[in-house]
Amino acid sequence: MAVDRSEQGAGIGKALLKDALLRMAQAADIAGIRELVVHAKDENARRWYEQFDFEPSPTNPLHLFLLLKDLKKLLKQEVLRELRKGISVGPPMPHIDFGADSLKTMHAMTQGEAQQWLDALGQYHYPVNLTLFGGRHQFAGDWFAQDLHPGNRDQTMAFEDRFRTNAAQHLEAWFEVAFWKLFSRGNARDGVTTGIIGRCHGHAPQDLWHACVTFIGSPSLRNFKSLRRFFVATNALAVVATFVAFAAPACFPMIDVKVARWVRDLLVAHPQERQKGLFAPEHSRSLTTDDWDFYRAWIGWCRSSAVILTALTGIQWRARDVEMAVFTQGDGMPPLPLIS
């Protein structure tokens, strides 16, 4: 792993290492990984790795290692620190001022094509009237008091901030997000939200927040199920993934059947994306944890797409922003350009 001298000091190396550590933590439980070993090029590289808690080998100081238990502890500390500051967690995506020539060599995508993605993000809207929840009267204060219209990106990001600010102290923050996610389900939204409220009865908001942060720091299926048990008895995926996306939008997108349908269409037009690990379930029913591999592939694709779009558009893209742009794509609309 290395960064060109002309781009050093911009945080790219740290971003690459953090992304590698996150991927290692995700794969560890499946592959039986116990430690991560790096071979530093020289003393400067050794000192750089040591600032991330890598320890030199007693036989060769340029060979450094990080135990898995220490890696998970490091990631959890990073998650907690950034969440306390109100910053979305995940691999940082620093804004880098790439020149036109370097962009051509780095990405096949043109700036004009990236602008189409930016235009799609600007069209995002998901209007939700929280006051329409039938059980709102059981909650005091300003819970379920917002009418989120037009529901554009800025308004939705403010709602995400509200969740992160209150989630560790108030169960109501979780209930609002559940109703928000379910709003498009018409008459069913009240019943499902009420069911989630009943299932959370007796739990402290800190318990939910701890489970969410644990998953963000180590996004395994086991940790997802530990979070899901607070909300639903089934193996549902989309609603629980929404809480994660609200807590860490830089790193985690939302997911639902509309996303799956869009990915299927993308792969028909660009089958080469399968070589990058992207795929979609063949079914059209609601997503469950049986579709876990698709969820993981979608997360990775959105993260890498966000890095490219950040470089090409000059604004900071989050994994959630990539998903927001996809959300604007309706049936019969021209497909968004391939991100590459």
SERO-4910 file (N, C-alpha, C, O; in steps of 0.05 Angstrom, whole numbers):
BEGIN
 pado doro    nc1    nc2    nc3   cac1   cac2   cac3    cc1    cc2    cc3    oc1    oc2    oc3
  Met    A     17    -24      0      0      0      0     18     25      0     36     27     17
  Ala    A     13     43    -18     29     67    -20     12     89    -33     -7     84    -47
  Val    A     21    114    -28      8    138    -40     29    154    -55     51    158    -45
  Asp    A     22    162    -79     40    178    -95     49    203    -80     33    215    -65
  Arg    A     75    210    -83     86    233    -67     69    258    -71     67    274    -52
  Ser    A     59    262    -95     44    287   -101     18    289    -85      7    310    -81
  Glu    A      8    265    -75    -17    265    -60    -14    259    -31    -33    256    -16
  Gln    A     11    257    -21     16    251      7      8    274     24     11    297     17
  Gly    A     -1    268     49     -9    289     67    -38    296     66    -48    313     81
  Ala    A    -53    284     47    -82    290     44   -100    270     59   -124    273     57
  Gly    A    -88    251     73   -104    232     88   -111    207     72   -127    191     82
  Ile    A   -100    204     48   -107    181     31    -97    155     44   -112    135     44
  Gly    A    -73    155     53    -61    131     65    -77    121     89    -83     98     92
  Lys    A    -85    140    106   -101    133    129   -128    122    121   -138    103    133
  Ala    A   -140    134    100   -165    124     90   -163     96     79   -180     79     84
  Leu    A   -141     90     64   -137     64     53   -133     43     75   -144     21     74
  Leu    A   -117     50     95   -112     32    117   -138     26    132   -144      4    140
  Lys    A   -153     47    138   -178     44    153   -198     26    138   -211      9    150
  Asp    A   -199     29    111   -217     13     96   -207    -16     97   -223    -35     99
  Ala    A   -181    -21     95   -170    -48     97   -176    -60    124   -183    -84    125
  Leu    A   -174    -45    145   -179    -55    172   -209    -63    175   -215    -83    187
  Leu    A   -226    -46    164   -255    -52    166   -261    -78    151   -277    -95    160
  Arg    A   -249    -81    127   -254   -105    111   -243   -130    126   -255   -151    125
  Met    A   -220   -126    138   -208   -148    153   -226   -157    176   -230   -181    181
  Ala    A   -237   -137    190   -255   -144    213   -280   -158    203   -290   -176    217
  Gln    A   -290   -150    180   -314   -163    169   -308   -192    161   -325   -210    165
  Ala    A   -284   -198    151   -278   -224    141   -267   -243    163   -266   -267    159
  Ala    A   -260   -231    186   -246   -247    206   -261   -271    216   -250   -293    218
  Asp    A   -287   -267    222   -303   -289    233   -307   -311    214   -309   -335    222
  Ile    A   -308   -305    188   -312   -325    167   -286   -340    161   -285   -365    159
  Ala    A   -264   -325    159   -239   -336    150   -221   -346    173   -200   -358    168
  Gly    A   -228   -341    197   -212   -349    220   -187   -333    224   -167   -344    232
  Ile    A   -187   -308    217   -164   -291    218   -158   -283    247   -177   -277    262
  Arg    A   -133   -284    255   -126   -278    283   -108   -253    285   -108   -240    306
  Glu    A    -94   -246    264    -77   -222    265    -72   -212    237    -74   -227    217
  Leu    A    -65   -187    235    -58   -174    210    -28   -167    211    -19   -155    230
  Val    A    -13   -174    190     16   -170    189     22   -151    165     11   -155    143
  Val    A     39   -132    170     48   -114    149     78   -113    148     92   -118    168
  His    A     89   -108    124    117   -106    120    124    -77    113    119    -69     90
  Ala    A    134    -62    132    140    -34    127    164    -31    108    183    -47    110
  Lys    A    163    -12     91    184     -7     71    209      3     85    231     -5     77
  Asp    A    206     20    104    229     32    117    221     42    145    199     36    154
  Glu    A    239     56    158    234     66    185    211     86    186    195     86    205
  Asn    A    209    103    166    187    122    166    160    107    164    141    115    178
  Ala    A    159     87    147    134     71    145    128     56    171    105     54    179
  Arg    A    149     46    184    145     32    210    132     51    230    113     44    244
  Arg    A    143     75    232    132     95    252    103    102    244     86    107    262
  Trp    A     97    103    218     70    109    210     50     88    219     29     94    229
  Tyr    A     58     62    215     40     40    224     37     39    254     16     32    265
  Glu    A     58     46    268     57     45    298     37     64    309     26     59    331
  Gln    A     31     86    296     11    105    306    -17     93    305    -36    104    317
  Phe    A    -20     70    290    -46     56    289    -45     31    305    -60     12    300
  Asp    A    -27     30    325    -26      8    344    -14    -18    333    -16    -39    346
  Phe    A     -1    -17    310     15    -40    301     40    -43    318     52    -23    325
  Glu    A     47    -67    325     70    -72    341     92    -86    325     86   -104    310
  Pro    A    117    -77    328    139    -89    313    145   -117    323    142   -124    346
  Ser    A    153   -134    304    161   -162    311    187   -161    326    204   -144    319
  Pro    A    191   -178    345    217   -178    360    240   -188    342    264   -183    348
  Thr    A    234   -201    320    255   -211    302    262   -192    280    284   -193    269
  Asn    A    243   -174    273    248   -155    251    229   -131    255    205   -134    252
  Pro    A    240   -108    263    223    -85    270    207    -74    246    188    -59    250
  Leu    A    214    -82    221    199    -73    198    176    -92    192    160    -86    174
  His    A    174   -113    206    150   -131    205    133   -125    229    141   -129    252
  Leu    A    109   -115    225     91   -106    246     65   -122    245     57   -131    224
  Phe    A     52   -125    268     28   -141    269      7   -127    287     14   -111    305
  Leu    A    -18   -134    282    -40   -124    298    -59   -147    303    -70   -158    284
  Leu    A    -62   -155    328    -80   -177    335   -109   -169    329   -117   -146    331
  Leu    A   -125   -189    322   -153   -184    315   -168   -171    339   -184   -153    335
  Lys    A   -163   -181    363   -177   -169    386   -170   -140    390   -187   -124    397
  Asp    A   -145   -133    383   -136   -105    385   -148    -88    362   -154    -65    365
  Leu    A   -150   -101    339   -163    -88    316   -192    -81    322   -200    -58    317
  Lys    A   -207    -99    332   -235    -94    338   -237    -72    360   -255    -56    359
  Lys    A   -219    -73    379   -219    -53    400   -213    -25    388   -226     -5    395
  Leu    A   -194    -24    370   -186      1    357   -210     12    341   -215     36    342
  Leu    A   -223     -5    325   -245      4    309   -269     13    326   -281     33    319
  Lys    A   -274      0    348   -296      8    365   -290     35    378   -308     52    380
  Gln    A   -265     40    386   -258     66    397   -261     88    376   -270    110    383
  Glu    A   -254     82    351   -257    101    330   -286    107    325   -294    131    322
  Val    A   -303     87    325   -332     90    321   -343    108    343   -357    127    337
  Leu    A   -337    102    368   -348    117    390   -338    146    390   -354    164    395
  Arg    A   -313    150    384   -302    177    383   -316    194    362   -323    217    367
  Glu    A   -319    182    338   -331    198    317   -361    202    321   -371    223    314
  Leu    A   -375    183    332   -403    186    338   -407    207    359   -427    223    358
  Arg    A   -390    208    379   -393    229    400   -389    257    388   -401    276    398
  Lys    A   -372    259    367   -368    285    355   -390    291    334   -390    312    323
  Gly    A   -408    271    330   -430    276    310   -421    272    282   -434    282    263
  Ile    A   -399    257    278   -388    252    252   -396    224    243   -394    205    259
  Ser    A   -404    221    218   -411    194    208   -386    177    206   -365    186    197
  Val    A   -388    152    215   -365    135    216   -361    121    190   -378    121    172
  Gly    A   -338    108    188   -332     93    164   -306    103    152   -295    122    162
  Pro    A   -297     90    131   -272     99    118   -274    128    110   -292    135     94
  Pro    A   -256    146    120   -258    174    112   -254    177     83   -238    164     70
  Met    A   -268    196     71   -266    201     43   -258    230     39   -275    247     33
  Pro    A   -232    237     42   -223    264     41   -227    276     13   -224    262     -7
  His    A   -233    302     12   -235    316    -13   -207    320    -24   -190    332    -10
  Ile    A   -202    311    -48   -176    314    -61   -179    329    -86   -197    323   -102
  Asp    A   -163    349    -91   -165    365   -114   -149    352   -137   -125    358   -141
  Phe    A   -161    334   -151   -148    320   -173   -149    338   -198   -170    350   -204
  Gly    A   -128    339   -213   -128    352   -238   -142    336   -260   -147    312   -256
  Ala    A   -148    348   -282   -163    334   -303   -147    310   -314   -159    289   -319
  Asp    A   -120    313   -317   -104    291   -328   -104    267   -309   -107    244   -318
  Ser    A   -101    272   -283   -100    250   -264   -128    236   -263   -129    212   -258
  Leu    A   -149    252   -266   -176    240   -266   -179    220   -289   -191    199   -286
  Lys    A   -168    227   -312   -171    210   -335   -157    184   -331   -166    163   -340
  Thr    A   -134    185   -316   -119    160   -312   -131    144   -289   -128    119   -289
  Met    A   -144    157   -270   -155    143   -247   -182    130   -253   -187    107   -244
  His    A   -199    143   -268   -227    134   -271   -235    135   -300   -228    154   -314
  Ala    A   -249    115   -309   -260    115   -336   -284    134   -338   -291    143   -359
  Met    A   -297    140   -315   -320    157   -314   -312    186   -319   -292    195   -309
  Thr    A   -328    200   -336   -322    228   -341   -336    246   -320   -354    237   -306
  Gln    A   -326    270   -319   -339    289   -300   -368    295   -308   -384    301   -291
  Gly    A   -374    294   -334   -401    298   -343   -419    276   -333   -442    281   -325
  Glu    A   -409    252   -333   -425    229   -323   -428    231   -293   -449    224   -282
  Ala    A   -407    240   -279   -409    243   -250   -429    265   -244   -443    263   -223
  Gln    A   -431    285   -261   -451    307   -257   -479    296   -258   -497    306   -244
  Gln    A   -484    275   -274   -511    263   -275   -518    250   -248   -541    251   -240
  Trp    A   -498    238   -235   -502    228   -209   -508    250   -189   -525    248   -171
  Leu    A   -493    272   -191   -498    295   -174   -526    307   -178   -539    314   -159
  Asp    A   -534    308   -203   -561    318   -209   -582    299   -197   -603    308   -186
  Ala    A   -577    273   -198   -596    254   -187   -598    257   -157   -620    256   -145
  Leu    A   -575    262   -144   -575    266   -115   -591    292   -108   -605    292    -88
  Gly    A   -588    312   -125   -603    337   -120   -633    333   -123   -649    349   -112
  Gln    A   -641    313   -137   -670    307   -141   -682    290   -119   -706    285   -119
  Tyr    A   -665    281   -100   -675    263    -79   -697    277    -63   -694    300    -55
  His    A   -718    263    -58   -739    272    -39   -754    248    -30   -762    230    -45
  Tyr    A   -759    247     -4   -775    226      8   -792    240     30   -784    240     54
  Pro    A   -814    253     23   -830    268     42   -844    249     61   -858    230     53
  Val    A   -842    255     87   -855    239    108   -867    257    128   -854    276    138
  Asn    A   -892    253    135   -906    268    156   -907    251    181   -924    233    183
  Leu    A   -890    256    200   -889    240    224   -914    243    241   -920    226    257
  Thr    A   -928    265    238   -952    270    254   -974    251    247   -994    250    261
  Leu    A   -972    237    225   -993    218    217   -991    191    231  -1008    174    227
  Phe    A   -971    187    248   -970    162    263   -993    161    283   -996    180    299
  Gly    A  -1008    140    281  -1032    138    298  -1026    137    328  -1043    145    344
  Gly    A  -1002    128    335   -995    126    364   -979    149    374   -967    147    396
  Arg    A   -978    171    360   -961    194    367   -969    206    394   -952    218    407
  His    A   -994    204    402  -1004    218    426   -992    206    452   -994    218    473
  Gln    A   -980    182    450   -968    170    474   -941    181    480   -928    175    500
  Phe    A   -931    198    462   -904    210    465   -906    240    470   -919    254    454
  Ala    A   -893    248    491   -893    277    498   -872    292    482   -856    280    467
  Gly    A   -871    318    485   -851    334    472   -855    336    442   -877    337    432
  Asp    A   -832    338    428   -834    342    399   -830    316    383   -824    318    360
  Trp    A   -835    293    396   -833    268    381   -857    265    363   -880    271    370
  Phe    A   -852    256    339   -872    253    318   -887    279    313   -911    279    308
  Ala    A   -872    301    314   -885    327    310   -876    340    284   -885    362    277
  Gln    A   -858    327    269   -847    340    245   -861    331    219   -869    307    216
  Asp    A   -865    349    202   -874    343    175   -851    348    156   -845    371    149
  Leu    A   -838    326    148   -813    328    132   -819    330    103   -817    311     87
  His    A   -827    354     95   -832    361     67   -814    384     59   -812    404     75
  Pro    A   -801    383     37   -804    364     15   -789    338     19   -790    321      1
  Gly    A   -774    335     41   -759    311     45   -734    308     28   -727    286     20
  Asn    A   -722    331     22   -698    331      5   -673    322     21   -676    314     44
  Arg    A   -650    322      8   -626    312     21   -620    328     46   -614    316     67
  Asp    A   -620    354     45   -614    370     69   -632    365     92   -624    362    115
  Gln    A   -658    363     86   -678    358    107   -674    330    119   -676    325    143
  Thr    A   -668    311    101   -664    283    110   -639    281    127   -638    266    147
  Met    A   -618    295    119   -593    295    135   -597    307    162   -586    298    182
  Ala    A   -614    327    164   -621    339    190   -636    319    208   -632    318    232
  Phe    A   -653    303    195   -667    282    210   -648    260    219   -650    249    241
  Glu    A   -628    254    202   -607    235    210   -592    246    235   -587    231    254
  Asp    A   -585    271    234   -571    284    256   -588    282    282   -577    277    304
  Arg    A   -614    287    279   -632    285    302   -631    257    315   -630    254    339
  Phe    A   -630    237    297   -629    209    307   -603    205    322   -603    195    345
  Arg    A   -580    213    310   -554    208    324   -552    223    350   -539    214    369
  Thr    A   -564    247    351   -563    263    376   -579    250    398   -571    252    422
  Asn    A   -601    236    392   -619    227    412   -620    197    417   -631    187    436
  Ala    A   -608    182    399   -612    152    399   -602    139    424   -614    119    433
  Ala    A   -581    149    436   -570    136    460   -586    143    486   -583    131    506
  Gln    A   -604    163    484   -619    172    507   -649    168    505   -663    167    525
  His    A   -659    165    480   -689    165    477   -697    143    457   -688    143    434
  Leu    A   -713    124    466   -724    104    448   -741    116    426   -743    105    404
  Glu    A   -753    139    432   -770    152    412   -755    159    386   -767    159    365
  Ala    A   -729    164    388   -713    169    364   -714    145    345   -715    149    321
  Trp    A   -713    121    356   -713     97    340   -741     93    328   -744     84    305
  Phe    A   -762     99    343   -789     96    334   -795    115    311   -809    107    291
  Glu    A   -785    139    313   -789    158    291   -776    148    265   -789    149    243
  Val    A   -752    138    267   -738    128    243   -753    104    231   -755    101    207
  Ala    A   -763     86    249   -778     63    239   -802     72    223   -807     62    201
  Phe    A   -818     91    234   -842    101    220   -834    115    194   -847    112    174
  Trp    A   -812    130    195   -802    144    171   -796    124    149   -804    128    126
  Lys    A   -782    102    156   -776     82    136   -801     69    125   -802     63    101
  Leu    A   -820     64    142   -844     49    135   -866     67    123   -888     57    116
  Phe    A   -861     93    121   -882    112    113   -895    104     86   -919    108     83
  Ser    A   -879     95     68   -890     89     41   -907     64     40   -918     57     20
  Arg    A   -909     50     63   -925     25     64   -954     29     70   -969     10     76
  Gly    A   -963     54     70   -991     61     73  -1003     51    100   -992     57    121
  Asn    A  -1025     37     98  -1039     28    122  -1023     10    140  -1029      8    164
  Ala    A  -1003     -4    129   -987    -23    145   -967     -9    164   -958    -21    183
  Arg    A   -960     17    158   -939     30    173   -945     32    202   -927     29    219
  Asp    A   -969     39    209   -976     42    238   -973     16    253   -962     15    275
  Gly    A   -983     -5    242   -982    -31    255   -954    -41    259   -948    -51    281
  Val    A   -937    -39    239   -910    -48    241   -894    -31    261   -879    -41    277
  Thr    A   -898     -5    260   -885     13    279   -894      7    307   -877      6    325
  Thr    A   -919      3    311   -930     -3    338   -917    -30    348   -911    -32    372
  Gly    A   -914    -49    330   -901    -74    337   -873    -70    346   -864    -83    365
  Ile    A   -858    -53    333   -830    -47    340   -830    -33    368   -812    -39    384
  Ile    A   -848    -15    372   -849     -1    398   -854    -21    421   -841    -20    441
  Gly    A   -873    -40    416   -879    -60    436   -855    -78    442   -850    -86    465
  Arg    A   -841    -85    421   -818   -103    424   -795    -90    439   -780   -103    453
  Cys    A   -792    -63    436   -771    -49    450   -778    -43    479   -761    -34    495
  His    A   -803    -48    487   -811    -43    515   -793    -58    535   -789    -82    532
  Gly    A   -783    -44    554   -766    -56    575   -737    -54    569   -720    -60    586
  His    A   -730    -45    544   -702    -41    537   -694    -12    540   -710      6    536
  Ala    A   -669     -8    548   -658     20    550   -648     28    523   -637     12    508
  Pro    A   -650     54    516   -639     63    490   -609     58    488   -599     55    466
  Gln    A   -595     59    511   -567     53    510   -561     25    499   -540     21    486
  Asp    A   -579      6    505   -575    -21    495   -577    -22    465   -561    -36    452
  Leu    A   -596     -8    454   -599     -7    425   -575      6    412   -565     -3    392
  Trp    A   -567     29    423   -545     44    412   -519     28    413   -503     28    394
  His    A   -515     14    435   -491     -2    438   -490    -24    417   -469    -29    405
  Ala    A   -513    -37    412   -514    -58    392   -509    -47    364   -497    -59    347
  Cys    A   -520    -23    359   -516    -10    333   -486     -2    329   -475     -8    307
  Val    A   -474      9    349   -446     17    347   -428     -8    344   -408     -7    329
  Thr    A   -435    -29    358   -420    -54    356   -420    -64    327   -400    -73    317
  Phe    A   -444    -64    315   -446    -73    287   -430    -55    268   -416    -65    250
  Ile    A   -431    -29    272   -417    -10    255   -387    -16    257   -373    -15    237
  Gly    A   -377    -21    281   -349    -26    284   -340    -53    274   -317    -57    265
  Ser    A   -359    -73    274   -353   -100    264   -378   -111    251   -393   -125    264
  Pro    A   -383   -104    226   -408   -110    213   -411   -139    204   -411   -145    180
  Ser    A   -414   -157    223   -419   -185    217   -448   -191    219   -464   -176    230
  Leu    A   -456   -214    208   -484   -222    209   -492   -227    238   -515   -220    246
  Arg    A   -474   -238    254   -480   -242    282   -487   -216    297   -506   -215    312
  Asn    A   -471   -195    292   -476   -170    305   -501   -156    294   -515   -142    309
  Phe    A   -507   -161    268   -532   -150    258   -556   -163    271   -576   -150    278
  Lys    A   -555   -189    275   -577   -203    288   -580   -194    317   -602   -193    328
  Ser    A   -558   -187    330   -559   -177    358   -574   -150    359   -587   -144    378
  Leu    A   -571   -134    337   -585   -109    336   -614   -114    328   -632   -102    339
  Arg    A   -619   -132    309   -646   -137    298   -665   -147    320   -689   -141    319
  Arg    A   -655   -162    339   -673   -175    359   -689   -155    375   -709   -162    387
  Phe    A   -679   -130    376   -694   -109    391   -719   -101    377   -738    -91    389
  Phe    A   -720   -105    350   -741    -93    334   -761   -112    322   -785   -107    321
  Val    A   -752   -134    312   -769   -153    298   -762   -182    306   -739   -188    313
  Ala    A   -782   -199    304   -777   -227    310   -771   -243    284   -762   -266    286
  Thr    A   -775   -231    261   -769   -244    236   -740   -239    227   -725   -226    242
  Asn    A   -733   -248    203   -706   -244    193   -706   -220    174   -690   -219    155
  Ala    A   -723   -200    179   -724   -176    162   -697   -161    162   -682   -162    182
  Leu    A   -692   -148    140   -666   -134    136   -668   -104    134   -653    -89    147
  Ala    A   -687    -94    118   -687    -66    109   -691    -46    132   -676    -27    134
  Val    A   -710    -51    150   -715    -31    171   -691    -29    190   -683     -7    197
  Val    A   -680    -51    198   -657    -51    216   -633    -38    202   -618    -23    215
  Ala    A   -629    -43    177   -607    -31    162   -610     -1    160   -591     14    157
  Thr    A   -635      9    163   -640     38    162   -628     51    187   -617     73    185
  Phe    A   -630     39    210   -619     50    234   -588     53    231   -577     73    239
  Val    A   -576     33    219   -547     33    215   -540     56    196   -520     70    201
  Ala    A   -555     59    174   -549     80    155   -553    108    167   -538    126    160
  Phe    A   -572    111    185   -576    136    199   -553    142    218   -545    165    222
  Ala    A   -543    121    231   -521    125    251   -495    130    237   -478    145    247
  Ala    A   -491    118    214   -465    120    200   -468    122    170   -461    104    155
  Pro    A   -479    145    160   -486    147    132   -461    149    114   -463    144     90
  Ala    A   -438    157    124   -414    158    108   -406    130     99   -393    127     78
  Cys    A   -413    110    114   -403     83    110   -425     63    102   -418     42     90
  Phe    A   -450     68    109   -471     49    106   -495     61     91   -506     81    100
  Pro    A   -502     49     68   -527     58     54   -551     42     65   -548     22     78
  Met    A   -575     52     59   -599     37     63   -602     16     41   -587     17     21
  Ile    A   -621     -2     45   -625    -23     25   -654    -31     25   -667    -32     47
  Asp    A   -665    -38      2   -692    -48      0   -697    -60    -27   -678    -62    -43
  Val    A   -721    -68    -33   -726    -82    -58   -722    -63    -82   -716    -73   -104
  Lys    A   -726    -37    -79   -721    -19   -101   -692    -18   -108   -684    -18   -132
  Val    A   -674    -18    -88   -645    -20    -93   -639    -46   -107   -624    -46   -127
  Ala    A   -650    -68    -98   -644    -94   -111   -653    -94   -140   -638   -104   -157
  Arg    A   -676    -82   -146   -686    -80   -174   -667    -63   -191   -661    -70   -214
  Trp    A   -657    -41   -179   -639    -23   -194   -612    -38   -200   -601    -36   -222
  Val    A   -602    -52   -180   -577    -67   -184   -580    -88   -205   -563    -92   -222
  Arg    A   -603   -102   -206   -608   -122   -227   -607   -109   -254   -595   -120   -273
  Asp    A   -620    -86   -257   -619    -71   -282   -591    -63   -290   -583    -64   -313
  Leu    A   -576    -54   -270   -548    -45   -274   -532    -68   -285   -516    -65   -304
  Leu    A   -535    -92   -273   -519   -115   -281   -527   -125   -309   -510   -137   -323
  Val    A   -552   -121   -317   -560   -128   -345   -545   -110   -364   -535   -120   -385
  Ala    A   -543    -84   -358   -530    -65   -376   -499    -67   -374   -485    -63   -393
  His    A   -489    -74   -350   -460    -74   -345   -452    -99   -330   -446    -98   -306
  Pro    A   -453   -122   -343   -448   -148   -329   -420   -149   -317   -414   -166   -300
  Gln    A   -401   -132   -327   -374   -132   -316   -373   -124   -287   -353   -130   -273
  Glu    A   -394   -111   -277   -395   -104   -249   -395   -128   -230   -388   -126   -207
  Arg    A   -404   -151   -241   -403   -175   -225   -375   -183   -217   -370   -195   -196
  Gln    A   -356   -176   -234   -328   -182   -228   -318   -166   -205   -298   -174   -192
  Lys    A   -331   -145   -198   -324   -129   -174   -338   -138   -149   -336   -126   -128
  Gly    A   -354   -160   -152   -368   -171   -128   -396   -162   -125   -410   -171   -107
  Leu    A   -406   -145   -143   -434   -135   -141   -453   -156   -153   -447   -167   -175
  Phe    A   -474   -161   -140   -495   -179   -151   -521   -171   -138   -522   -155   -119
  Ala    A   -543   -183   -147   -570   -177   -135   -585   -203   -133   -582   -221   -150
  Pro    A   -602   -205   -113   -619   -229   -111   -639   -231   -135   -647   -211   -145
  Glu    A   -645   -255   -143   -663   -259   -166   -692   -255   -158   -708   -249   -176
  His    A   -699   -257   -133   -727   -255   -125   -734   -225   -122   -717   -208   -122
  Ser    A   -760   -220   -120   -770   -192   -117   -785   -188    -91   -798   -167    -88
  Arg    A   -783   -206    -73   -796   -203    -47   -779   -186    -28   -757   -178    -35
  Ser    A   -790   -180     -5   -776   -165     15   -749   -178     22   -748   -202     24
  Leu    A   -729   -161     27   -703   -172     33   -701   -182     62   -713   -170     80
  Thr    A   -687   -204     66   -683   -215     92   -653   -220     96   -637   -215     78
  Thr    A   -646   -231    119   -618   -237    124   -609   -260    107   -585   -266    106
  Asp    A   -627   -274     93   -618   -293     72   -604   -279     49   -589   -291     34
  Asp    A   -609   -253     47   -596   -236     27   -572   -221     38   -564   -200     27
  Trp    A   -560   -232     59   -538   -218     72   -515   -212     54   -504   -190     55
  Asp    A   -507   -230     37   -485   -226     19   -490   -203      0   -472   -188     -8
  Phe    A   -515   -200     -9   -523   -177    -26   -519   -151    -10   -509   -131    -21
  Tyr    A   -528   -150     15   -526   -126     31   -496   -119     34   -489    -95     31
  Arg    A   -479   -138     39   -450   -132     41   -439   -122     15   -423   -104     15
  Ala    A   -447   -134     -7   -437   -125    -33   -446    -97    -39   -431    -81    -50
  Trp    A   -471    -91    -32   -482    -64    -37   -467    -43    -20   -461    -21    -30
  Ile    A   -461    -50      5   -446    -32     22   -419    -25      9   -411     -2      6
  Gly    A   -404    -46      1   -378    -42    -11   -379    -26    -37   -362     -9    -42
  Trp    A   -400    -31    -54   -402    -16    -79   -408     13    -74   -397     30    -87
  Cys    A   -426     19    -55   -432     47    -48   -408     61    -37   -404     85    -43
  Arg    A   -392     48    -20   -369     61     -9   -349     68    -31   -339     91    -32
  Ser    A   -342     49    -48   -323     55    -69   -333     75    -89   -318     92    -99
  Ser    A   -359     75    -95   -371     94   -112   -370    122   -100   -366    142   -114
  Ala    A   -374    124    -74   -373    150    -61   -345    162    -63   -343    187    -66
  Val    A   -324    146    -61   -297    157    -64   -293    168    -92   -282    190    -94
  Ile    A   -302    154   -112   -298    163   -140   -314    188   -145   -304    208   -156
  Leu    A   -339    189   -136   -357    212   -140   -347    236   -125   -350    259   -134
  Thr    A   -335    232   -101   -323    254    -86   -300    267   -102   -299    291   -104
  Ala    A   -284    250   -114   -261    261   -130   -270    276   -155   -258    296   -162
  Leu    A   -292    266   -167   -300    277   -193   -318    301   -191   -319    317   -209
  Thr    A   -334    303   -169   -353    324   -167   -345    347   -149   -356    369   -150
  Gly    A   -325    342   -132   -315    363   -114   -332    366    -89   -327    385    -73
  Ile    A   -352    349    -85   -367    350    -60   -363    323    -46   -357    303    -58
  Gln    A   -368    323    -19   -364    299     -4   -388    280     -6   -410    287      3
  Trp    A   -383    258    -19   -405    238    -21   -402    217      1   -380    210      9
  Arg    A   -425    209     11   -427    187     30   -438    163     17   -450    165     -5
  Ala    A   -433    139     29   -446    115     18   -476    119     16   -489    110     -3
  Arg    A   -487    132     35   -516    137     36   -524    155     13   -547    153      2
  Asp    A   -507    174      4   -514    192    -18   -516    176    -44   -533    182    -61
  Val    A   -498    156    -48   -500    140    -72   -527    126    -73   -540    125    -93
  Glu    A   -535    115    -50   -562    102    -49   -584    122    -53   -604    116    -66
  Met    A   -581    147    -43   -602    167    -47   -605    173    -77   -628    176    -86
  Ala    A   -583    175    -91   -584    181   -120   -598    158   -134   -614    163   -153
  Val    A   -593    133   -126   -606    110   -138   -636    111   -132   -652    103   -149
  Phe    A   -643    120   -109   -672    122   -101   -688    139   -119   -712    135   -122
  Thr    A   -675    159   -132   -690    177   -150   -697    164   -176   -712    175   -192
  Gln    A   -686    141   -182   -689    129   -208   -715    113   -210   -718     92   -196
  Gly    A   -733    123   -225   -759    110   -229   -759     92   -253   -741     92   -270
  Asp    A   -780     77   -256   -783     59   -279   -784     76   -305   -798     96   -306
  Gly    A   -770     67   -325   -770     81   -350   -750    104   -353   -748    116   -374
  Met    A   -737    111   -331   -717    133   -332   -691    123   -344   -684    100   -341
  Pro    A   -676    141   -357   -650    133   -368   -632    124   -345   -632    138   -324
  Pro    A   -617    103   -348   -600     93   -326   -578    112   -320   -567    126   -338
  Leu    A   -570    114   -295   -547    130   -287   -522    118   -299   -520     93   -302
  Pro    A   -502    134   -306   -477    123   -317   -463    104   -298   -466    107   -274
  Leu    A   -448     86   -309   -433     68   -293   -411     83   -278   -397    100   -290
  Ile    A   -407     77   -253   -386     89   -237   -361     72   -239   -362     49   -230
  Ser    A   -340     82   -251   -316     65   -255   -292     84   -256   -269     74   -259
***
